[in-house]
């Protein structure tokens, strides 16, 4: 019975991992970007045990910069308000993985991957300065869209920009009911935590 609950927990909580704010590779004329490394992890709790799921796969489907974002100061300029004029990212839902392969099929069913194979985030604007930013935009999971604010902390490491952050998300905001088991005796907290860490680099291609 406990094993069954673990599967159900991962199914529902992994749906929210969509909020993964990872950045993939997308070529643009002035400033192509690439991801050196990425890790997005969700963590949830129940009155029995904790659980996690993660992915390292994401891609940028649209990116646009203001004209002044270029040259040696690119990483500093792109973090300024108004510099990033468009930024859409998506995660192939079937790249989300739990610790046990057998649980993933149920997870994909909950995410409705046949009807909605991609989980997407569309940036509206960036706020903040000095390496402490907030990404405001629209997150879509299994066809449900919600506005979200993602706190970001950025640091330069050589020629790369590290982006880290974490945010709490309510499963019910995306039409996902917290799972129960054993006649309601085992309950999953509807709030889960999503954490992410990226290392972004300028592409040489």
C-alpha positions as CSV (number, residue, x, y, z in Angstrom):
1,X,0.0,0.0,0.0
2,X,2.8,2.4,0.8
3,X,4.5,1.7,-2.6
4,X,1.2,2.5,-4.3
5,X,1.0,5.8,-2.6
6,X,4.5,6.7,-3.6
7,X,3.6,6.2,-7.2
8,X,0.5,8.3,-6.9
9,X,2.4,11.0,-5.1
10,X,5.0,11.2,-7.8
11,X,2.4,11.2,-10.5
12,X,0.7,14.3,-9.2
13,X,3.6,16.2,-7.9
14,X,5.7,15.7,-11.0
15,X,3.1,17.5,-13.0
16,X,4.1,20.7,-11.2
17,X,7.7,20.1,-12.1
18,X,6.7,21.7,-15.2
19,X,7.5,24.9,-13.6
20,X,11.0,24.1,-14.2
21,X,12.6,27.2,-15.4
22,X,15.4,25.5,-17.3
23,X,16.8,27.0,-20.5
24,X,17.7,24.9,-23.5
25,X,19.5,25.7,-26.7
26,X,18.0,28.2,-29.3
27,X,19.9,30.0,-32.0
28,X,19.2,33.7,-32.6
29,X,21.1,36.1,-34.9
30,X,22.6,38.4,-32.2
31,X,23.0,36.3,-29.1
32,X,22.6,32.5,-29.3
33,X,22.4,30.8,-25.9
34,X,23.2,27.3,-24.8
35,X,22.9,25.4,-21.5
36,X,26.1,23.9,-20.2
37,X,24.3,22.0,-17.3
38,X,20.8,22.0,-15.9
39,X,19.0,20.3,-13.1
40,X,15.3,20.8,-12.1
41,X,13.9,19.0,-9.1
42,X,10.6,18.8,-7.3
43,X,10.1,17.8,-3.7
44,X,6.9,17.0,-1.9
45,X,5.8,15.6,1.5
46,X,3.0,13.5,2.9
47,X,2.1,12.4,6.4
48,X,4.2,9.2,5.6
49,X,7.3,10.1,3.6
50,X,9.0,12.6,1.2
51,X,9.3,12.1,-2.5
52,X,11.2,13.7,-5.5
53,X,11.2,13.7,-9.3
54,X,13.5,15.5,-11.8
55,X,14.5,16.4,-15.3
56,X,17.5,17.9,-17.1
57,X,15.8,18.5,-20.4
58,X,14.4,21.8,-21.7
59,X,14.6,24.0,-24.7
60,X,14.1,27.7,-25.6
61,X,11.4,28.0,-28.3
62,X,11.6,31.8,-28.7
63,X,14.0,34.4,-27.4
64,X,14.4,38.1,-28.3
65,X,16.7,40.8,-26.9
66,X,16.7,44.6,-26.9
67,X,19.1,46.1,-29.4
68,X,21.5,47.3,-26.7
69,X,22.1,43.7,-25.4
70,X,25.3,42.7,-27.2
71,X,29.1,42.6,-26.9
72,X,31.3,42.0,-23.9
73,X,28.7,43.2,-21.4
74,X,26.0,40.8,-22.7
75,X,25.4,38.9,-19.4
76,X,25.1,42.1,-17.4
77,X,22.9,43.8,-20.0
78,X,20.5,40.9,-20.5
79,X,19.6,40.9,-16.8
80,X,18.4,44.5,-16.8
81,X,14.7,45.4,-16.9
82,X,13.4,45.5,-20.5
83,X,16.5,43.8,-22.0
84,X,14.9,40.4,-22.5
85,X,11.9,41.1,-24.6
86,X,10.7,37.5,-25.3
87,X,11.6,34.2,-23.7
88,X,9.6,31.0,-24.1
89,X,10.8,27.7,-22.9
90,X,9.3,24.2,-22.9
91,X,10.0,20.8,-21.3
92,X,9.1,17.5,-23.0
93,X,6.8,16.1,-20.4
94,X,8.1,12.5,-20.9
95,X,11.6,13.5,-19.8
96,X,10.4,13.9,-16.2
97,X,11.7,10.9,-14.3
98,X,11.1,9.5,-10.8
99,X,13.4,7.1,-9.0
100,X,11.5,4.1,-10.3
101,X,10.8,3.5,-14.0
102,X,7.5,1.8,-13.3
103,X,6.1,5.0,-11.8
104,X,6.7,7.1,-14.9
105,X,3.8,5.7,-16.9
106,X,1.3,6.9,-14.3
107,X,3.1,10.3,-14.1
108,X,2.7,10.8,-17.9
109,X,-1.0,9.9,-17.7
110,X,-1.5,12.5,-15.0
111,X,0.4,15.1,-17.2
112,X,-1.8,14.1,-20.2
113,X,1.3,13.9,-22.3
114,X,-0.6,12.6,-25.4
115,X,-2.7,15.7,-25.6
116,X,-0.1,18.1,-24.1
117,X,3.4,16.7,-24.8
118,X,5.1,20.0,-23.8
119,X,5.1,21.9,-20.5
120,X,5.7,25.6,-21.2
121,X,6.7,28.9,-19.6
122,X,6.2,32.2,-21.4
123,X,8.1,35.1,-19.9
124,X,6.2,38.4,-19.5
125,X,9.0,40.4,-18.0
126,X,12.0,40.3,-15.7
127,X,12.3,42.4,-12.5
128,X,15.1,43.1,-10.2
129,X,18.8,43.9,-10.4
130,X,22.2,42.9,-8.9
131,X,21.8,39.2,-9.5
132,X,18.5,39.0,-7.7
133,X,15.7,38.7,-10.3
134,X,12.1,37.7,-10.6
135,X,10.7,36.1,-13.8
136,X,7.0,36.9,-14.3
137,X,5.1,34.9,-16.8
138,X,2.6,32.1,-17.7
139,X,3.1,28.5,-16.8
140,X,1.2,25.8,-18.7
141,X,0.8,22.3,-17.3
142,X,-1.5,19.7,-19.0
143,X,-3.3,22.5,-20.8
144,X,-3.9,24.6,-17.7
145,X,-2.3,28.1,-17.6
146,X,-1.5,30.1,-14.5
147,X,0.5,33.3,-13.8
148,X,3.6,32.7,-11.8
149,X,6.6,34.6,-10.4
150,X,9.9,32.7,-10.3
151,X,12.7,34.1,-8.0
152,X,16.1,33.9,-9.6
153,X,19.7,34.4,-8.3
154,X,22.4,34.8,-10.9
155,X,26.2,34.7,-10.6
156,X,29.0,34.9,-13.2
157,X,31.4,32.0,-13.4
158,X,34.0,32.5,-16.1
159,X,32.1,32.8,-19.4
160,X,28.9,31.4,-18.0
161,X,26.0,32.6,-16.0
162,X,24.6,30.4,-13.2
163,X,20.9,30.7,-12.5
164,X,19.4,29.1,-9.3
165,X,16.1,29.4,-7.5
166,X,13.2,27.6,-5.9
167,X,9.5,28.3,-5.6
168,X,6.5,26.7,-3.9
169,X,3.6,25.6,-6.1
170,X,0.1,24.4,-5.3
171,X,-0.9,21.3,-7.2
172,X,-4.6,22.4,-7.0
173,X,-3.7,25.6,-9.0
174,X,-3.3,23.3,-12.1
175,X,-6.4,21.2,-11.5
176,X,-4.4,18.4,-9.8
177,X,-6.0,17.0,-6.6
178,X,-3.6,16.0,-3.8
179,X,-3.6,12.2,-3.8
180,X,-4.9,10.1,-0.9
181,X,-4.6,6.4,0.1
182,X,-5.8,4.0,2.8
183,X,-9.3,5.6,3.0
184,X,-7.8,9.1,3.4
185,X,-5.4,8.1,6.2
186,X,-2.4,8.9,3.9
187,X,-2.4,12.4,2.5
188,X,-0.1,14.4,0.2
189,X,0.6,18.0,0.9
190,X,-0.8,20.0,-2.0
191,X,2.2,22.3,-1.8
192,X,5.5,21.2,-3.4
193,X,8.9,22.9,-3.9
194,X,10.6,23.2,-7.2
195,X,14.3,24.0,-7.3
196,X,16.5,24.6,-10.3
197,X,20.1,25.3,-11.2
198,X,21.4,26.2,-14.7
199,X,24.7,27.1,-16.2
200,X,24.2,29.2,-19.3
201,X,26.8,30.0,-21.9
202,X,27.0,31.9,-25.2
203,X,26.9,29.5,-28.1
204,X,29.9,29.4,-30.5
205,X,27.7,28.2,-33.4
